[in-house]
Amino acid sequence: MRVHVIHAHPVETSFNRALFHTAVAGLEQAGHSVDALNLYDEDFPAVLSRAERLGYHDVPGNLTPLTAPYVERLKAAEALVIVHPVWNYGYPAILKGYFDRIFLPGVSFTMQDGDRGKLVPGLSNIRKAAFVTTYGGDRFRTFVMGDPPRRLAMRWGWVTFRTRPKYLALYDMNNVTPERREGFLDKVRAEMGRF
């Protein structure tokens, strides 16, 4: 399978970067073709411009010279893996900006009957999806907060791809032992090997 792996963490020595490399290696060892995208290394411009927002629903005119190559990579994929930390109970700004600028009408969805119509998923090429993430907060505190990233990933993933994403999360990153970190790396490697 062609797997598009998207990563969003600015520090090359972070545990999250190790997760990204582990996911890519696990997929490649399983024989998948991997298209790895590190948003920070590519200096992805996350801010949706005024012009882009005004032309948001103008399909296919909503694709710009900057966004079109990213859209092509997404549409060429058969599976998607997103590796990111959870910050302030949300996605890093660069990843949210990627979603805002790349998951456009005519790409990730279409609207029947104009802007107020029924949303129809547009990424039927994505047969599998997974989110690999870390949280600074523990599971209980995250549960109390409603775990927005998990809820969004699972619900949005279901609607966008028509497949239930796998969600691999390591909670309480600030307090986990080296053994738990290694165990989570092993889990991610194994899951990607079965992907």
N, C-alpha and C positions, 0 to 999 in steps of 0.2 A: 504494500500500500504506500501511497505518497502521503507522508505525514508532515504537516506544517507545524513547527514548534515555535511558539512565540514566548519571548522572555522579557520581563520588565523588572530589572533591579540594577541600580547604577554602580554597585561596588563589585569589582571582579573577584575579590577574595571572600565574598559573602557565602553563607551557607546556601542561600537561594541560587546563586550562580552555580554552586556544586550540584544542586538539584537539576538545573537546566542541563548541565553536561551529563549528568547521570541519565536523565530522560532521553537525551539524544543518543547516548551510547547504547542504552537498553533497546531502543527502537532499531538502531542500525544492526546490533547483534542479532536481532530477531529477523533481519532481512528486509526491513522497511527502507524505503527511500525517504530521506529526511531533508526538508527545507527548513533550516534553522534561521530564525529572525530574532536578533537581540535588539530591541528598540533603542536602548541607550547607546550601544555601540554604533548603530546607524544614525544616531542623533535625530530620531524621528520627531518631526515638529507636531506636537500634540494639539496645538490650539486651532480650533475650527474658526476660520476667518468669517468675516461678515458676508463676503461674496459667496463663500461655500454654503453658509446657512440660507442665504436668499435663494440659491439655486439647488437646495437640498433635494427637492422633489422633481427636479428636471432631469428625468432619465432619458438618455444616458449622459446628458450634458453635465450632470453632477460629478462626473469623474474629471479630475484635473491631471495635468502631467505628473504631479507628485503622487496622487493617490492611485492612479491607474496601475502602476506596477505592483503595488501592494494588493490591489483587488485581483489582479491576474494570479498572483501567488496563492491567494485564498481560494480562488475558483479552481485552481489546478490541483488542490489538495483533496484527498479522500478521507483524511482524518485530521483532527486539530488537537494539539496539546498546548495549554497555556500555563506557563510557569511564572508565578508572581508572589510577592509578599502581600499580606493584608496590612494596610496602614490606615489607622483611624476608622477601622471597620469598613474599609472600601478598597477599591483598586488603586494602585499608584496612578498619579495623574497622567503619566505618559501612556499607560495602558487604556485608561478611560478615553483619552484623546484618540488613540488608535481605533477604538470601537466607534467613537463619534464620527471619525473621518473616513473609515473604511467600510464599516457595516452600514452601508447606505441603502436607500430605496433603489430597487433594481439590482442590488447585490445580495444583501442578507434577507430582504423581504420585498414584496410588492404590495400595493394597496389596490384591492378591487374597488371599482367605482370611485376613484379619486382619493383625495387626502383623508376622507372620513370613512372610507370603506373598510372591509375586512382585511386584516393582515394575512398575507400568504407567505410562508417560509420560502426563502430563495436559495438557501445553501444545501440543496438536496444532494450535492456532491459529497458533503461531509457525512460519512457513515458512522464515524465514531468521534467522540470528543472527550477530553479529560482536562481537569484543572488540577495543578499541583501547586500547593501553596503553604505558606507558613504564617502563623499568627503570633504576635507578641503576647496577647491575652490568653488566659487559660480557657478551657472549654466551657466552664460554668459561666464566667463573665461574658464570654462571647454569646452563649445561649441567652443570657439575660438581655443582651443588646439585640437579639434577634438574628445574629449571624447573617447580616445582609449579603456579604459576598457569596456564601454558600447558597442562600435562597435565590439570589439573582442568577448565579451560574446554573443552578439546576432548572429553574423555571424558564429563564431566557434561552438556555441551551436546548431545552425540549422544544420550545416554540421555533427557534431559529434553525435548528438542524434536524428536527423530528427524530432525535435520538436522545436517550437519557445519558447525560455526561457522567463520567466517573469523577469523583471528587476526592482527592487525596490531600489531607491537611495535617500539618503538625502544629498543634496548639502549644502555647506557653513557651515559645522559643527562647524567651529571656531566662528561663529556669531549667530547661531540659538538660539532661546529662549527655556527655559525648556518646554514650552507648545508645541512648534514644535517638540521637541524630543519625548515628550510623545505621540503626535499625530502620529509620525512615528512608534513608538512602537505599537500603536493601529492598524495602517495600516498593519504592518507586521503580527501581531497576527491574524487579520481578513483574510488576504490573505492566511496564512498557514492553517487557519480553513477551507478555501474553496479549498485547494490544491488537 
